[in-house]
Amino acid sequence: MGRAGAGTGTGGAAVAVAVAGLLLLLLLLARSPPAAAGDGRKSDARLVSEQFSQSPQKLAFYSWYGSTRLFRFRVPPDTVLLRWLLQASQGSGPSCTNVEITVYFRYGAPPVINPLGTSFPDNTSVQPSFLVKMLHGNTSINISHPAPGDWFVAAHLPPSSQKIEVKGFIPTCAYVFQPDMLVVRVVEVSILEPDVPLPQTLLHHPSYLKIFVPEYTQELRLELQGCASNGSLGCPVRLTVGSATLPGNFRKVLTCTGPTQDCRLLLPSPPWGRWLQVTAKSLAGPLVSVAFTAVAALTACRPWSVSFQHLLQNSANQSRNASTGLLPLSPSYQELDRSSGAGDSPFCLRNYPVPREDLDVVSVRFRPLDQVSVQSDMPSVLRLYLNTGMDSGGSLIISLQVNKTAIANNTLVVVCVTAASPFLSFNDSLNCTTAFFQGYPLSLSASSRKTTLVIPYPETDNWYLSLQLVCPESPKECEQALVPVETTLYLVPCLNDCGPYGQCLLLRTHSYLYAGCSCKAGWRGWSCTDNSTAQTVAQQKVATLLLTLSNLLFLAPITVSVHRSHLVEASVYAYTMFFSTFYHACDQPGEAVLCILNYDTLQYCDFLGSGVSIWVTILCMARLKAALKYVLFLLGTLVFAMSLQMDRRAVWNTMGPCLFAIVVMVTMWVYRCGRRRHCYPTSWQRWIFYLLPGISMATMAITIYTSMMTSDNYYYTHSIWHMLLAGSAAFLLPPREQHTDPWACSQKLPCHYEICKNHREELYTVT
């Protein structure tokens, strides 16, 4: 692992990453294959190199899982070496500093990370993540014999400072990250067939073998027979079986160095329905040949499954048995014992078919077709099909329950959840471990009749649920016992939909979809269940009242506008007050929420009203002619509507039109100053008691909005912004026109008959 390189400019960061990656790739391809290829003095013609790359992405400071940048790669079969080439660059502006980049790796599913150190929900099982930390530059990671399939890389910057930054106001530094994948795979692999000896000779390079493990394989035995080194006894061979996965690595390594000619490895519950890689490497010198014969033996597992006729009968009788809450039991297990006669191999498991029902994106339900019953003679196995490649972005929920009367005090239902193959050795051990996977153990008893397991981002594979009845004190009591178990099996995007203080969001990287929780009101964690920094209900209500009632200060500019006959301005302030109040009432998490319209509609109207309020206030101060003023009012409103539709958060979408309005206002004031030969406005009282307080309040509002808001103080700083904005509008509005009486608008709405004189026709009419 190495670090090199230097930062580049922000604009050319992506180009620099791509060029650096290409040069590094050419250097790596020019070298001979690494240690996995054997003796470096002679290249191995059986190995080929391939490179996979994805476009660079801009990193973000971590606040929730959506802040990470996720990359998905597909490792081809028969790969003996995987090398990650990690390239990071940063801009050269004054805001750019050396920050640490955290990169996670995982096989089969996105990595489950916890940079903030928050707690996970109850009954959630999380494996520690494999990660590396780097600065800008280049870093490489090597993995020998990686598992074929999906590999995920996630990267992010350190946790964010919780400061709310206005988009486009302050220049930010761009940190760009790009991973490349270089694989070395074998094009000539010897097939090791069961019970068929395969002679091998090791000299300069390892021997690459593979064996296919069919379904219902209970045990795999690998053996090296007749091993000899240059004609002498002994077996200096290292045998590596399986593939590397991250964060866990359960490859089996067998070193045969003793004087015996035979060396064997026993693998219980190997992964079903896939090829198993086997690599044999000589431990002798480069000029010493080692000869041996590889033999593989499989122990088949004979399953007992519910017949299709019985399934059809169950479907017909299900409605008649709905009142009992249980489906009819499977056929008599004495019939099972009779069918397993001496002439046949014994049964090793009961297989319960579990259909897969797709509900939505990353949402699946599994319901066994028959009532799951557990006995002590052999495990009951349920298979969950999560191998589509699009199921690893959610959370797998397994809930089991037994009735109080169905289980005795001294009995125990032992459960093991595994991937790739089921755990079948309950009679020998309860460690819940298969050949290459450490499972998740569960148990049910009379004192604990319900258990739940939550697995976030389960690996892409077939998952197995194995159950067996155990009597630790008296095994004979379990021989005739039969315990029905109720199962609830789901794959959901987010656990409990992230709760009342979170929002479940569907994320995407290219064509891959995964879900994450965005938390509010100080709640944190994977499913927004960590309340260590959460707001109380009283604090939430106070925050809602502050953000909503602070808008009532717009009554001041509304009153002043009506008093001074600025009716259009008053209507704009009323619009802003209304939608800002109800937007912030809808924007709150938890219990203090009130939404009268769609959230997006309320947000758009609030942003539009705020911008147009500033626009009409400044143009009103310019004292333009009525026709021109109202034309600019309308054009500005249309510009605001268009710009907010393009990007609602960009500061210049609001600042741009407002700066134009300030230019118009200053131009008109300078014009009047030159025409009247006197400063405009002419009254010093106007400057002291109105303009200076209004400008000061507007300046304070802009300062708070752009540089002082954080996630923690948002509730009162944004409320102060509301009050300062409304107060500045009330102070800055110009006085009424000359020869206009106060509240003149009320006099223009007569509610009685008047005699009007038509001077042209000299007639009187009653209107």
C-alpha positions in Angstrom: 0.0 0.0 0.0 1.5 3.3 -1.0 0.7 7.0 -1.3 1.9 9.3 -4.0 0.9 12.2 -6.1 -0.2 15.8 -5.4 -3.4 17.8 -5.6 -4.6 19.2 -8.9 -7.0 22.0 -9.9 -10.6 21.7 -9.2 -11.7 21.9 -12.8 -9.2 19.2 -14.0 -9.6 16.9 -11.0 -11.5 14.2 -12.8 -9.1 14.4 -15.8 -6.0 14.1 -13.5 -7.5 11.1 -11.8 -8.2 9.4 -15.1 -4.7 10.1 -16.5 -3.0 9.0 -13.2 -5.1 5.8 -13.2 -4.1 5.0 -16.9 -0.4 5.5 -16.2 -0.6 3.4 -13.1 -2.5 0.7 -14.9 0.1 0.5 -17.7 2.9 0.2 -15.2 1.1 -2.7 -13.4 0.3 -4.5 -16.7 3.9 -4.2 -17.8 5.0 -6.0 -14.7 4.9 -9.8 -14.3 2.0 -11.2 -12.4 2.5 -11.0 -8.6 3.1 -13.7 -6.0 0.0 -15.7 -7.0 1.7 -16.6 -10.3 4.5 -18.5 -8.6 8.1 -18.0 -9.4 8.7 -14.5 -10.7 11.6 -15.6 -13.0 9.2 -17.4 -15.4 5.8 -16.0 -16.3 2.7 -18.2 -16.2 1.0 -18.4 -19.5 -2.2 -19.5 -17.8 -2.8 -16.1 -16.3 -4.4 -13.1 -18.0 -4.9 -9.6 -16.7 -8.1 -7.5 -17.1 -9.0 -4.0 -15.9 -12.3 -2.5 -15.0 -12.9 1.2 -14.2 -15.7 3.5 -13.3 -16.1 7.2 -13.7 -14.8 9.4 -10.8 -17.2 10.9 -8.3 -17.0 14.0 -6.1 -16.8 13.0 -2.4 -18.9 14.6 0.3 -18.5 15.0 4.1 -20.4 12.2 5.9 -23.7 12.9 7.6 -25.7 9.8 6.6 -25.4 6.9 4.2 -26.4 9.0 1.3 -23.2 11.0 1.7 -21.1 8.1 0.7 -20.1 7.4 -2.9 -20.8 3.7 -3.8 -19.1 1.8 -6.6 -20.1 -1.7 -7.8 -17.7 -4.1 -9.6 -18.1 -7.6 -10.9 -15.2 -9.9 -10.3 -15.0 -12.7 -13.0 -14.7 -16.4 -12.1 -11.3 -18.1 -11.6 -9.7 -14.8 -10.4 -6.5 -15.4 -8.4 -5.6 -11.8 -7.6 -7.7 -8.7 -7.2 -5.9 -5.3 -7.0 -7.8 -2.1 -6.2 -6.2 1.1 -7.5 -7.6 4.0 -5.4 -7.0 7.5 -6.8 -8.0 10.7 -5.0 -7.4 14.3 -5.9 -8.4 17.6 -4.5 -8.7 21.2 -5.8 -6.1 23.9 -5.3 -8.3 26.7 -4.0 -7.7 28.4 -0.6 -10.5 26.3 1.0 -8.8 23.0 0.1 -7.0 21.2 3.0 -5.7 17.7 3.4 -8.6 15.6 4.6 -8.7 11.9 5.3 -10.7 9.8 2.9 -12.2 6.6 4.3 -12.7 3.7 1.8 -14.7 0.5 2.6 -14.8 -2.8 0.8 -17.3 -5.6 1.0 -18.2 -8.7 -1.0 -21.8 -9.3 -2.0 -23.5 -6.2 -0.6 -22.8 -2.5 0.2 -20.7 -2.1 3.3 -22.5 -1.4 6.6 -20.6 1.5 8.1 -20.9 3.6 11.2 -18.6 6.6 11.1 -20.5 8.5 13.7 -20.4 5.7 16.3 -24.2 5.5 16.7 -26.2 2.6 18.0 -28.0 0.1 15.7 -31.6 -1.1 16.3 -32.2 -4.0 18.6 -31.7 -7.5 17.2 -29.5 -6.1 14.4 -26.4 -8.0 13.5 -23.6 -6.1 11.9 -20.2 -7.3 10.9 -17.2 -4.9 11.3 -16.3 -3.2 8.0 -13.0 -3.6 6.2 -11.6 -0.1 5.5 -8.5 1.8 4.6 -7.8 5.5 5.1 -5.9 7.6 2.6 -5.1 11.2 1.7 -5.2 12.5 -1.9 -2.9 10.5 -4.1 -2.8 6.8 -5.1 -3.2 3.7 -3.0 -3.5 0.0 -3.9 -5.1 -2.9 -2.1 -4.4 -6.6 -3.0 -6.7 -9.5 -2.3 -5.7 -13.0 -3.2 -8.3 -15.5 -4.5 -11.3 -13.2 -4.3 -14.8 -14.6 -4.5 -16.4 -14.1 -7.9 -19.4 -11.8 -8.1 -20.4 -8.3 -6.9 -17.8 -6.3 -4.9 -18.7 -2.9 -3.5 -16.4 0.1 -2.7 -17.7 3.0 -0.6 -15.9 6.2 0.1 -16.6 9.4 2.1 -14.9 12.4 3.7 -14.8 12.9 7.5 -18.1 13.7 9.3 -19.6 17.0 8.4 -19.5 20.0 10.7 -23.3 20.3 10.6 -23.0 23.8 9.2 -25.7 24.7 6.7 -23.9 26.1 3.7 -25.6 28.2 1.1 -25.0 26.7 -2.2 -22.8 28.8 -4.4 -22.1 31.6 -1.9 -18.7 30.4 -0.6 -16.3 28.4 -2.9 -15.9 24.8 -1.8 -13.1 22.4 -2.4 -13.7 19.4 -4.8 -12.4 16.1 -3.6 -12.6 13.5 -6.4 -12.3 9.7 -6.0 -12.0 7.0 -8.5 -11.4 3.2 -7.9 -10.1 0.9 -10.7 -10.1 -2.9 -10.5 -7.2 -5.0 -11.9 -7.8 -8.7 -11.9 -5.5 -11.6 -12.7 -7.4 -14.8 -13.6 -6.7 -18.3 -14.7 -7.7 -19.4 -18.2 -6.7 -23.0 -17.8 -8.2 -24.6 -14.6 -8.2 -28.4 -14.0 -11.6 -29.8 -13.1 -11.6 -32.0 -10.0 -14.4 -34.5 -10.3 -15.7 -36.3 -7.3 -14.0 -39.7 -6.6 -11.8 -39.3 -9.7 -8.1 -39.0 -8.9 -6.3 -36.1 -10.6 -2.5 -36.3 -10.8 -0.7 -33.0 -10.4 3.0 -31.9 -10.5 4.2 -28.7 -9.0 7.5 -27.1 -10.1 7.5 -23.3 -10.9 3.8 -22.4 -10.7 0.8 -23.4 -8.5 -1.8 -25.8 -9.6 -5.3 -24.3 -10.0 -8.2 -26.7 -9.5 -11.9 -26.3 -9.0 -14.7 -28.6 -8.1 -18.4 -28.1 -8.4 -20.4 -28.6 -5.3 -24.0 -29.6 -6.1 -27.0 -28.8 -3.9 -27.6 -31.0 -0.9 -24.0 -31.7 -0.3 -23.5 -32.4 3.4 -19.7 -32.7 3.4 -16.7 -32.3 1.1 -13.4 -34.1 1.7 -10.3 -33.1 -0.2 -7.2 -35.4 0.0 -3.7 -35.3 -1.4 -2.5 -38.9 -2.0 0.9 -40.3 -2.9 2.6 -37.0 -2.3 6.4 -37.1 -3.0 9.1 -34.4 -3.5 11.8 -35.4 -6.0 11.1 -39.1 -5.3 11.4 -38.7 -1.5 8.6 -38.9 1.1 6.9 -35.9 2.4 4.4 -33.4 1.1 5.6 -29.8 1.1 2.4 -28.4 -0.3 0.1 -25.6 0.8 -3.5 -26.2 -0.2 -5.9 -23.1 -0.3 -9.6 -23.9 -0.6 -12.3 -21.3 -1.1 -12.4 -17.6 -2.0 -11.7 -14.5 0.0 -14.6 -12.3 1.0 -14.6 -9.0 2.9 -15.0 -8.1 5.7 -14.8 -11.8 6.7 -12.3 -14.2 5.2 -13.1 -17.9 5.8 -10.7 -19.5 3.3 -9.3 -22.8 4.4 -5.5 -23.2 4.2 -4.0 -26.6 4.7 -0.2 -26.9 5.0 1.1 -30.4 4.3 4.7 -30.6 5.6 4.8 -33.8 7.6 6.4 -37.0 6.4 3.1 -38.7 5.6 2.2 -39.1 2.0 -1.5 -38.3 2.6 -3.0 -34.9 3.6 -6.7 -34.3 3.8 -9.2 -31.4 4.6 -12.8 -31.9 5.7 -15.4 -29.2 4.9 -18.8 -29.5 6.4 -21.7 -27.7 4.6 -19.7 -26.4 1.6 -21.5 -23.7 -0.5 -24.1 -25.3 -2.7 -24.5 -24.9 -6.4 -21.2 -23.3 -7.2 -17.6 -23.9 -8.2 -15.1 -24.1 -5.3 -11.5 -22.9 -6.0 -8.6 -25.0 -4.9 -5.0 -23.8 -5.2 -2.0 -26.1 -4.5 1.4 -24.4 -4.1 4.8 -26.0 -3.6 6.7 -25.1 -0.4 9.9 -26.7 -1.7 12.5 -24.8 -3.7 11.9 -23.5 -7.3 13.8 -26.4 -8.8 12.2 -29.1 -6.7 9.2 -30.9 -8.2 6.3 -32.2 -6.1 3.9 -34.8 -7.3 0.6 -35.8 -5.8 -2.9 -37.0 -6.7 -5.9 -34.9 -5.7 -9.0 -36.7 -4.7 -12.4 -35.1 -3.8 -15.3 -37.0 -2.2 -18.8 -35.6 -1.6 -21.2 -36.8 1.0 -24.7 -36.3 -0.3 -27.5 -35.1 1.9 -30.9 -36.7 1.2 -33.7 -34.1 1.8 -37.3 -34.8 2.6 -39.6 -32.3 1.0 -43.4 -31.7 1.1 -45.0 -33.3 -1.9 -46.8 -31.2 -4.5 -50.0 -33.1 -3.8 -49.9 -32.2 -0.2 -49.2 -28.5 -1.1 -52.4 -28.5 -3.3 -54.3 -30.1 -0.4 -53.0 -27.4 2.0 -54.1 -24.7 -0.4 -57.6 -26.1 -0.6 -57.9 -26.5 3.2 -56.3 -23.3 4.2 -59.6 -21.3 4.3 -61.2 -24.0 6.4 -58.4 -23.9 9.0 -58.1 -20.1 9.1 -59.9 -20.0 12.4 -57.1 -22.0 14.1 -54.3 -19.7 12.7 -52.3 -22.8 11.6 -52.0 -24.6 8.3 -52.5 -28.4 8.4 -49.3 -30.2 9.5 -47.1 -32.1 7.1 -47.6 -35.9 6.6 -46.9 -38.1 9.5 -43.2 -38.2 10.4 -43.6 -41.9 11.0 -44.1 -42.2 7.3 -40.9 -40.3 6.8 -39.1 -42.8 9.0 -40.6 -45.7 7.1 -39.5 -44.3 3.8 -36.0 -44.0 5.1 -35.3 -47.7 5.2 -32.0 -49.5 5.6 -31.6 -49.8 1.9 -31.7 -46.0 1.3 -29.4 -43.3 2.6 -30.9 -41.5 5.7 -32.5 -38.2 5.4 -30.5 -35.3 6.7 -33.0 -32.4 6.5 -36.6 -31.4 6.1 -37.0 -29.0 3.2 -39.8 -26.5 3.4 -40.5 -24.7 0.1 -40.6 -20.9 0.6 -41.9 -19.0 -2.5 -40.6 -15.5 -3.1 -43.1 -12.7 -3.6 -41.8 -9.5 -4.9 -43.7 -6.5 -3.5 -41.7 -3.5 -4.7 -38.2 -2.3 -5.2 -36.0 -4.0 -2.6 -39.1 -5.4 -1.0 -39.8 -9.1 -0.9 -42.0 -11.4 1.3 -41.3 -15.0 2.0 -44.1 -17.3 3.2 -43.6 -21.0 3.6 -46.3 -23.1 1.9 -46.6 -25.4 4.9 -46.5 -25.0 8.6 -42.9 -25.2 9.8 -42.5 -27.9 12.4 -39.3 -28.7 14.2 -38.1 -32.0 15.6 -34.9 -33.3 17.2 -33.9 -36.0 14.6 -32.9 -33.6 11.8 -33.0 -29.9 11.0 -35.8 -28.2 9.2 -34.5 -25.9 6.5 -36.0 -22.9 4.7 -34.3 -21.4 1.7 -34.7 -17.6 1.0 -33.8 -16.7 -2.6 -31.9 -13.4 -2.4 -29.6 -14.0 -5.3 -31.1 -11.7 -7.9 -28.3 -9.1 -7.5 -30.8 -6.4 -6.5 -31.7 -7.7 -3.1 -28.6 -6.6 -1.2 -29.7 -3.0 -0.8 -32.3 -3.6 1.9 -32.7 -5.2 5.3 -33.5 -8.9 5.8 -35.9 -9.4 8.8 -36.4 -12.8 10.3 -38.9 -13.2 13.1 -39.7 -16.5 14.7 -42.3 -17.3 17.4 -43.7 -20.4 19.1 -46.9 -20.8 21.1 -46.7 -21.0 24.9 -48.3 -24.5 24.9 -46.2 -25.9 22.1 -42.8 -25.9 23.8 -41.8 -27.5 27.1 -39.7 -25.9 29.8 -36.7 -28.1 29.1 -36.7 -27.9 25.3 -35.0 -25.4 23.1 -35.4 -24.6 19.4 -32.0 -23.8 18.0 -31.9 -21.7 14.9 -29.0 -20.8 12.5 -29.2 -18.3 9.7 -26.5 -18.8 7.0 -25.7 -17.9 3.4 -24.7 -20.3 0.5 -25.4 -23.5 2.5 -27.4 -24.5 5.6 -26.0 -25.5 8.9 -26.8 -29.2 9.4 -24.5 -30.2 12.4 -26.8 -29.4 15.3 -26.1 -32.9 16.9 -22.3 -32.3 16.9 -22.0 -28.6 17.6 -24.1 -25.4 18.0 -21.4 -23.0 16.7 -23.6 -22.1 13.6 -20.6 -22.3 11.2 -20.5 -23.7 7.7 -17.4 -24.3 5.6 -16.9 -20.7 4.7 -19.5 -18.7 6.6 -20.1 -17.7 10.2 -23.9 -17.8 10.7 -26.2 -16.0 13.0 -27.4 -18.1 15.9 -30.9 -17.7 17.4 -32.9 -19.7 19.9 -36.5 -20.1 21.1 -37.6 -21.5 24.5 -40.5 -21.4 27.0 -39.1 -18.2 28.5 -38.2 -16.6 25.2 -40.9 -17.5 22.7 -40.1 -14.9 20.1 -36.8 -13.9 18.5 -36.0 -11.5 15.7 -32.9 -11.0 13.5 -32.3 -8.0 11.3 -29.5 -8.2 8.7 -28.8 -4.9 7.0 -27.6 -5.2 3.4 -27.6 -9.1 3.2 -25.1 -10.6 0.8 -26.3 -11.6 -2.7 -26.8 -15.4 -2.2 -29.3 -18.0 -1.2 -29.9 -17.7 2.5 -30.9 -20.7 4.7 -32.8 -20.9 7.9 -32.0 -24.1 9.8 -34.1 -25.1 12.9 -33.8 -28.1 15.2 -35.2 -29.1 18.6 -32.7 -29.7 21.3 -33.1 -31.0 24.9 -29.9 -30.3 26.8 -30.9 -32.0 30.0 -32.8 -35.0 28.7 -32.4 -35.8 24.9 -34.9 -38.6 25.1 -37.7 -36.2 25.8 -37.2 -34.6 22.4 -37.6 -37.8 20.4 -41.4 -37.5 20.1 -41.7 -33.8 20.5 -43.0 -31.6 17.6 -42.9 -27.8 17.9 -44.7 -25.6 15.3 -42.8 -22.4 14.6 -44.5 -19.3 13.1 -42.2 -17.4 10.7 -42.2 -13.9 9.4 -39.7 -13.3 6.7 -39.3 -10.0 4.8 -36.8 -8.0 2.8 -37.6 -4.3 3.3 -35.8 -1.2 2.1 -35.6 0.3 5.6 -36.4 -1.2 9.0 -39.7 0.2 10.3 -39.5 2.7 7.4 -36.9 4.6 9.5 -39.4 5.4 12.3 -41.2 8.7 13.0 -38.0 10.7 13.0 -36.5 9.5 9.7 -37.2 9.2 6.0 -36.4 6.1 3.9 -34.8 7.2 0.7 -34.0 5.0 -2.3 -30.4 5.7 -3.6 -28.9 4.7 -6.9 -25.5 4.1 -8.3 -25.8 3.4 -12.1 -28.4 0.6 -12.3 -28.0 -0.6 -8.7 -30.6 0.5 -6.1 -30.2 0.6 -2.3 -31.9 2.3 0.6 -30.8 4.5 3.5 -32.4 6.5 6.3 -32.2 10.3 6.6 -32.8 11.3 10.2 -34.2 14.4 11.7 -34.8 16.2 15.1 -31.4 15.1 16.4 -32.1 11.3 15.9 -29.3 9.3 14.4 -28.3 5.8 13.6 -28.8 3.2 10.9 -32.6 3.3 11.3 -32.9 6.6 13.2 -33.2 4.9 16.5 -30.3 6.5 18.4 -31.8 9.2 20.6 -28.6 10.3 22.3 -28.8 13.7 20.7 -32.5 13.7 19.9 -34.9 16.6 20.7 -37.7 16.0 23.1 -41.3 16.5 22.1 -41.3 19.8 24.0 -38.3 21.0 22.1 -39.9 20.0 18.8 -43.0 22.0 19.6 -41.0 25.0 20.6 -39.0 24.8 17.4 -42.2 24.5 15.3 -43.7 27.5 17.1 -40.6 29.6 16.6 -40.3 28.9 12.9 -44.1 29.4 12.3 -45.0 32.3 14.6 -41.9 34.3 13.6 -43.6 34.8 10.3 -46.3 36.8 12.0 -43.9 39.7 12.0 -44.8 40.1 8.3 -48.0 41.7 9.6 -45.9 44.8 10.1 -44.9 45.3 6.5 -48.4 44.3 5.4 -49.9 47.0 7.6 -47.3 49.6 6.5 -47.9 48.7 2.8 -51.7 49.1 3.1 -51.3 52.3 5.0 -49.1 53.8 2.3 -51.2 52.4 -0.6 -48.7 49.8 -1.7 -51.3 47.1 -2.3 -49.3 44.8 -4.6 -46.4 44.7 -2.0 -48.9 44.0 0.8 -50.3 41.0 -1.2 -46.7 39.6 -1.7 -45.9 39.9 2.0 -49.2 38.1 2.8 -48.4 35.3 0.4 -44.9 35.0 1.9 -46.2 34.9 5.5 -48.8 32.3 4.7 -46.6 29.8 2.8 -43.6 30.3 5.0 -45.7 29.5 8.1 -47.2 26.3 6.7 -44.0 25.2 5.0 -42.1 25.2 8.3 -45.1 23.5 10.0 -44.8 20.7 7.5 -41.0 20.6 7.5 -40.8 19.5 11.1 -40.1 15.8 12.0 -41.9 13.8 14.7 -45.2 14.9 16.2 -45.3 18.6 15.6 -46.2 18.4 11.9 -49.0 20.0 9.9 -49.1 19.7 6.1 -51.9 21.4 4.3 -50.4 20.8 0.8 -47.7 18.6 -0.7 -44.3 19.3 1.0 -42.6 20.1 -2.3 -45.3 22.6 -3.2 -45.0 24.3 0.2 -41.3 24.5 -0.1 -41.4 26.0 -3.6 -44.0 28.6 -2.6 -42.0 29.6 0.4 -38.8 30.1 -1.6 -40.7 32.0 -4.3 -42.4 34.3 -1.7 -39.1 35.1 0.0 -37.3 36.0 -3.2 -40.2 38.1 -4.6 -40.6 39.9 -1.3 -37.1 41.2 -1.5 -37.5 42.0 -5.2 -40.7 44.1 -4.7 -39.3 45.9 -1.6 -36.2 47.1 -3.5 -38.1 48.1 -6.6 -40.6 50.0 -4.4 -37.8 51.9 -2.9 -36.7 53.0 -6.4 -40.0 55.0 -6.8 -40.4 54.1 -10.4 -43.4 55.1 -12.5 -46.4 52.8 -11.8 -46.5 51.2 -15.2 -42.8 50.4 -15.2 -42.8 49.2 -11.6 -45.6 46.7 -12.1 -44.0 45.4 -15.3 -40.7 44.8 -13.4 -42.7 43.2 -10.6 -44.2 40.7 -13.0 -41.0 40.0 -14.9 -39.0 39.5 -11.7 -41.6 37.0 -10.4 -41.4 35.0 -13.6 -37.6 35.0 -13.4 -37.8 33.8 -9.8 -40.2 31.0 -10.8 -37.9 29.8 -13.6 -34.7 29.9 -11.5 -36.2 28.2 -8.5 -37.5 25.4 -10.7 -33.9 24.9 -12.0 -32.2 24.9 -8.6 -34.0 25.7 -5.5 -30.9 25.9 -3.3 -28.6 28.0 -5.4 -28.0 31.3 -3.8 -27.5 33.2 -7.0 -30.9 32.3 -8.2 -32.1 34.8 -5.6 -29.2 37.1 -5.3 -28.9 37.7 -9.0 -32.4 39.4 -9.5 -32.0 41.2 -6.1 -28.7 42.7 -7.2 -30.3 43.9 -10.4 -33.0 45.5 -8.4 -30.4 47.2 -6.2 -28.7 48.6 -9.3 -32.0 49.9 -10.6 -32.7 51.5 -7.2 -29.3 53.1 -6.9 -29.5 54.4 -10.5 -32.8 56.1 -9.8 -31.6 57.6 -6.5 -28.4 59.0 -8.2 -30.6 60.4 -11.0 -32.8 62.2 -8.6 -29.8 63.5 -6.6 -28.3 65.0 -9.8 -31.6 66.4 -11.0 -32.5 68.0 -7.6 -29.0 69.0 -6.7 -29.7 67.4 -3.3 -29.2 64.1 -1.6 -32.0 61.6 -2.1 -34.0 60.8 0.1 -33.9 64.4 1.2 -35.0 64.0 4.8 -32.4 63.1 7.4 -35.2 61.7 9.5 -35.8 59.2 6.7 -32.2 58.1 6.8 -31.9 57.9 10.6 -35.2 56.3 11.6 -36.0 54.2 8.5 -33.2 53.5 6.0 -30.3 52.8 8.4 -32.3 50.5 10.7 -33.7 48.7 7.7 -30.4 48.3 6.0 -28.8 47.1 9.3 -31.5 44.5 9.8 -31.2 43.3 6.2 -27.4 43.0 6.6 -27.8 41.0 9.8 -30.3 38.8 8.1 -28.0 38.0 5.2 -25.1 37.4 7.6 -27.1 34.9 9.6 -28.5 33.2 6.6 -25.2 32.7 4.8 -22.7 32.0 7.6 -24.3 31.3 11.0 -26.9 28.6 10.5 -26.1 25.0 11.6 -28.3 21.9 12.1 -28.4 22.5 15.9 -29.2 26.2 15.9 -31.4 26.3 12.8 -34.6 26.7 14.7 -33.8 30.0 16.3 -31.4 31.4 13.7 -33.9 30.8 10.9 -36.6 32.3 13.1 -34.4 35.4 13.6 -34.0 35.5 9.8 -37.8 35.6 9.4 -38.1 38.5 11.9 -35.2 40.5 10.4 -36.5 40.1 6.9 -40.0 41.2 7.8 -38.7 44.1 9.9 -36.3 45.4 7.3 -39.2 45.4 4.7 -41.3 47.5 7.1 -38.6 50.0 7.6 -37.4 50.2 4.0 -40.8 50.7 2.4 -41.0 54.3 1.0 -43.6 56.8 2.2 -46.8 57.2 0.3 -47.1 59.4 -2.7 -47.8 63.1 -2.3 -51.5 64.1 -2.3 -52.4 60.6 -1.1 -54.3 60.2 2.1 -53.5 57.4 4.6 -55.5 54.3 4.0 -56.5 55.7 0.6 -57.3 52.3 -0.7 -60.3 52.0 1.5 -61.7 55.2 0.0 -61.5 53.6 -3.5 -64.0 50.9 -2.6 -67.3 52.7 -2.1 -70.2 50.8 -0.8 -72.9 53.5 -1.6 -74.4 55.3 -4.6 -72.6 58.3 -6.0 -73.6 60.9 -8.5 -70.9 61.1 -11.2 -70.7 63.9 -13.7 -69.8 63.3 -17.3 -68.1 66.5 -18.4 -68.1 65.6 -22.0 -71.8 64.9 -22.4 -72.9 67.1 -19.4 -75.2 64.4 -18.2 -75.7 62.9 -14.7 -76.0 59.3 -14.1 -76.6 57.2 -11.1 -74.0 54.4 -10.5 
